[in-house]
Amino acid sequence: MDENIVWHNYAVDKAQRSEHKRHKPCVLWFTGYSGSGKSTVAGALESALHQQGVHTYLLDGDNVRHGLCKDLGFSDADRVENIRRVGELSKLMADAGLVVLTAFISPFRAERDMVRELLADGEFIEVFLDTPLDVCEQRDPKGLYKKARAGEIKHFTGIDSDYQVPSNPEVRLDTSKNTLQQSVEQLVEYLKTRNIIG
């Protein structure tokens, strides 16, 4: 980093922003195969939290690739950079006092751990959508597995690119067994138990 770039401290800090919002900031990092339910569960959770007056923002993998990460492809190096950028953005949003929800395949354990290390202790909550690959492929909501099997998409997670299962996620959900409502309730209860929300 350039030695002429100096971090600027603000008059209002994260604790004050958090107190103003009446809940603690955190990053709920939804990870799992395509079709596992990351965006669906994250969206439903955000709606539930919004109804409770919680200040949130949802970062979705596809949406981020329309702007912040539109210059990136799906090679391993580009996937790492995609997660690095999202991690830094999530850190800023947590500093603003928000409950940040992120829905990214984020297949590599090292990159998820990198984001965890950016945040204060207890602020990174890894939510593993532990939905079996065959179920995700049967769902295939965007037709991506079909294209990957036909060789039309390269580096597709679960087909010709690796997914490293979280070793110790804070929350584990299997959307092939749980209803959407059950998944949301489990997450809300977790946030209450951790005193992130009231």
N, C-alpha and C positions, 0 to 999 in steps of 0.2 A: 504494500500500500504506500502511496505517496506520503512522505513525511509532512507535507504541507497541508494534508487533510486532517483536520482535528474534529473530534466528536463535540457537538454542541449540546450542552445540557439545557433542558427546558425548565421554566418556572413551575409548570404543572407536571407532576410525575404520574406513573402508572397507578400507584396506590390511591392518589387523589381522584384519578379518572374512574377507578374501580369503585371507590366509595360513592362517587356521584351516581354511578349506575346501579348501585346496591346489589352487585354480585361480583364474583371474582372472575378475572380473565382466564381463558385456557384455550388450547387448540385440540379439538377432537379430530384425530387423523384417521379417517376411514380408509382402510386398505383391503384389497382382495382382488380376485379375478374380475375381468369384464363380465358383467351380468350377475355379479354376486349380490347386488342391491345397494351398493355404496351411495349413489346419488339419490336413490329412492328413500332410503332410511335417513340420510342426512337432511334431505328436504322436508321429510315429515317431522323430524326432530326440530328443525329450525322453526317450523310452523307452531309446534307445541310450545317451544321456548318463547317465541314471539307473543303468544297468547298470555304467557306468564309475565310479560314485561321485561324479558331478558334481551339485552342488546347483542345481536348476532350478525355474522356475515358468513355466507356459504361460498367457498371457492371450489368450483367443479373442474375436473380435468379437461373436458372438452371446451368449456368456456374460456379457461385461461389460455388455451392454445389458439384462441381467436385473437388475442391481443398480446399480453405479457410474454408469451412463449411461442408466438406464431412463427418465429424464425427457426424453431427446433423440429427435428424429425423424431424418429423412434429408435435410433441406434442406442446402444448402451450409454455412450457418452452424452447423447442428447437427453436421455431419460434422467441421468444424474443431474445435468444442468437444470432441467425442468423442475425437479424436486428442490434443488438448491434455491432457485428463484422463489418458488412457492413457500419454502421454509422461511426465507428472509421476509417475504411479504406477511406471512402469518405472524412472525415475531413482532412486526410493526403494528399489526392489528391487535395483538394481545397487549402490546404496550398502550394502545388506545383504550384498553379496558374491555374489549369485546370477547364474546365467546365465539371462536372461529371454528367453523366446520369445514373440513377439506375432504373431497372425494377424489382420490387418485389411486390408480392401481399401485403405484410406487413399489415395484417388484423387488427392490434390493434392500436388504436389512440395513446395510451400512448407511444408505441415504436416509432411511427413516430415523436411524440413530443420530445422524448428523443434525436433523431437525430437532430431535429431542434435546440435544446438547445446546442448541441456540436459545432454548427457553429456560425459565426458572424452574426449580424443582417442583414437580407436581402439576405443571402447566401443560405438559404434553400428554395426551390421553390417546393411546393407540387402540383403535377399534378395528378388530380383525373380523371381516366378513368371511367367516369360515364355512362358506357354501361350497359343496363339492364341485369340482371342475365339470363333471358330466352334467350336473344340473344347470350350471351357468351356460354350457354349450347348448343344451336343449332350449333354454330361454332365448339366447342369442337375439336380444332386443334390437340390435343395430345391424344384424346380419354379418357381423365381423368374423365370427368363428367359421362360417360357411366360406367367406372369402379367404381366410387364412388357410383352411383345409385345401382350398383350390389353388393355393400358391399366389393369390392376388395380393395378399398382405404379408410382408416379411416382418420378422422380429415381433410376432404377436405372442403376448404372455400366455403361457400354458400350452402353446402349440409348438413354436420353435424358439421361444425365449423363456428363460427361467423365472419362476416366482419363488422367492425365499419367504417361507412362512414365518410370521412373527414368533419369537421364542417365548415371550412372556407378555402378551398384550394386556392392557388394563381391562378391556372388555372384549368378549368373544361372542359373535352372533352368527347363527346359521339360519339364513332366511329360507332354507328348504324345510325347516321345522317350525320356526317362529313366524307368527303373523307380523305384519308391519306394526300393528299396535303394540304387540308384545315387545318387539325390538325397541320401539320408542320408549315404552314404559321402563324397560331395563336400563336404558341410558339416562332417563330423567332421574331414576332412583339412584344410579351411580353418582350423578352430579350432586344430588342432595346429600348423599352419604359423605361425599368429599367436601361438603360445605361450599361448593362453588355457586350454587343457587340455593334460595331459601325454600 
